[in-house]
Amino acid sequence: MTTHAEKSGRRDTHLLVVDDDDRIRDLLKRYLAKQGFRVSAAADAADARRLMKTLAFDCLILDVMMPGETGFELTESLRARSDVPIILLTAKGEAGSRIEGLKLGADDYMPKPFEPEELVLRIEAILRRVPDSAADQVLTFGPWEFDALRGDLTRAGNPEKLTSGETALLSTLAGRVGVPITRHVLAEAIGAKSERAVDVQVTRLRRKIERDSAEPEFVLTVRGKGYKLVAD
């Protein structure tokens, strides 16, 4: 039984439900709202992206099999620049699909049909693992410190001026330290019109942060995949 205190604690938790099935989307929105959460809903990935431009969410609940951009594709794209918790929903219960979703960065996976009460328990379990401290957003690599929350890069306390494109690139790479991110995902994340534009931004960023931009230590090229950030 859900207590009043539990519901009160959920008021600050904003969920986004993304599902192209109107019935399931509306059912989940009503149920989760009844449990005390703030809830927004989107019918597809494009609609979700529009909402995320203006609203901050604490957890995303994504259907996998959506027309256009799938839940898998949206998860991969989001993970390039965000650690927001993601739970995937799908009619596919096979182990291969679950593994694929987790590899792309999802925090949990629920095959349909499922009990809404179990979804609430999983949401709360994930949110308990989310760090509260902004200090967890500060990365150190070599002599540099990058505050991913603020987008500030410093060396020995002195700020390094970055362009908006360089900041977006570094923030995206910092979102998944040590993990190769494709040029396609990077282009989308930083608003570049082509993958070639990503290469140009990488070159400019390396000139500012690497001891030798021809032999980079921090922003590395991963052949056939893209780029990754190496941090301490």
N, C-alpha and C positions, 0 to 999 in steps of 0.2 A: 504493500500500500504506500502510495506517495504521500509524504508529509507536507504540511504547509511550508516548513523551513526549506525542504528540498526544492519546492516550486519557486520559492522566493530567490533561492540561489541561482536558479536557472534563468532569471529574467535578464541577466547580463550576457547570456550566451545566445548568439545570433547564428542560426542554422540556415543553410541554403539547400533546398531540395530540388534536384534537377532530374526530371523524368518526362518523357514525351507522352506517357500514358496519363490522360487527364484524371482518370478515376484514382489511380495509385497516388499521383501527385497531390490531389486534393485530400485524399484520405490521410496521407502522411502529414500534410500541413496542418490539418485539423487536430490530429492526434497529438503531434508534438507541441502544438500551441496549447492544447488542453493540459499537457504535462508541465507547462510553465515556461517553455522556451519562446524566444522571439524567432519567427520563422518567415523566410521569404521563399518563393518558388519560381522556377523557370522551366519552360517547356523543352528547351534544347540548349546546347553549348553556347550558341550565339547570344541567346537571351541571358544566360548565366554570366557571360563576359560583360555584357552591358551593365548588369547589376553590380558586378565586382569592381567596375570603374568608379562607382560612387559610394559603395557600402563595404564595410569590413565584416567578414564572417569568421566565426570561430570553428566551424566545421562544415564540410561540404558532403552531401549525400548524393552520389551520382549514379544514374542508371548507365549501364555499359552500352546496351544496344539502342542507340538513338540515331535517327536519320542525320546525315551530314557528319559533323564531328562526333565521334564516339566518346564514351566515357573514358576509355583507355587513352585516346588521343588528347583529350582535355587534361587528364591527369598528368601525362608526360609533359605537356606544355606548361602547366601550372608549376610542376615540380622544378622546372628550370629557374624559377624565380621566387617561389613561395614554399613555406613549410606548413601551410594551413592543413589541418587534418582532413583526410579524405576517406570516406567509406563508399565502396562500390557496391551497387545493387545489380543483379543480373539473373536472368532465367537460366543462365549457364552455370551448372553446379560442378562441372568437371574440374579436376585438379589443375589441368593445364591452364585454364582460364584464370583460376585463382592465383596461380603462380605468376602469370603474365601481369596481372593487376598489381601484385605486390612488388614485382621487379620494377615496375614503372613508378613506384613511390606511394601507392595507396597504403593507408594505415590498417585498413580492415576490409573484409569482403563478406557480403551476405547474399547467398542465393535465394531467389524468390521461389515459392512464397516463404514469408517469415513472419514471426510474431512482432508487432510493433514494440511491445514491451522489451524484447530482446535488443532491438535497435537502440532504445533509450539507454540500456545498460552498457552497450558497446560505445555509444557516444560519450557517456560519462567516464568510462574506463580510459578512453583515448585522451579526453581533456585533462584527466589527472596526470597524464604523462607529459603534457605540454609545459615547457619551462615558463616560469613567470617573469624571470629576470631579463631585463634588456641587455645585461652584460653578456648573455649567451649569444647576442647578435654581433659581438665584436670579434672579428677574425684577425689573427696575426700571421703574417707571412714575411719572412726575412725581417727587414727593419720597419716594415709597414704595419699599420693597424687600420682596419676598415670597419667602420660602424655601419652595418648593413641596414639598420633601422633608419639612420639619418642620411646615409649615403656619403659619409665623410671619410676621406682618406688622409692619414697623418703619418709623419715620420719623425720620431723623437718629439712628438707633441706639435710639430709644425705642419699645418695643413698643406696638402697638395691640390692644386686646382685641377679639376676634371671637367670636361664638357658633359652635357646631359647624356650624350651617347655613350661616353666612356663610363659614366656612373651607372647607367642602365646595364651595360655589358658586365661590369664588375659585380654589380648586385645580383645579376642572373647567375653568373658563375659561382658566386659566394653562396647561393641558395643550395647548391649541391657540390660541396667541396670534394675534389678527388674523383668526381664522376664526369665522364665525357658528355658534353651536351652538343647536339648536332647543330650545324650552321642554320638549318631550317628553323629549329626551335629558337635559337638565339636571335635570328632575324625577326621572328614574330614578337619575341619578348622585348626587343629594343626598338621596334618600329622601323626596322630597315626594310628597304624595298627589294633587296636582293641579298643572296648569300655572299656575294662579292663585297657588299658593303660591310658585312660582319668582319671579313678579313681586314678591311681598311681600319675599322675601329680597333681590332686586336693589335694591329701594327702600331697605331697611335698610343694605345694604352701601354704596350710594352716599352715604348721609348721613354715613358715617364716612370715606370716602376722597376724595370729590369736593369741590372748592372750592365748587361750586354744584350741588347734586343735581338741580336743574331743567335744568341745562345740562351734562350729564356729559362728561368728557374721556376717561375710562378704560374704564368699563363702558358700552358703547354699545348702543342698541337697533337691530337691523337689521330693518327693516320686512318682515313676511311670513316672517321666518326665525327670529329669536330674539335672542340677545345675543352680543357679542364683547368681548374684552379688548384694549385698545390699550396696548402696552408700548413702552419706549424701544428 
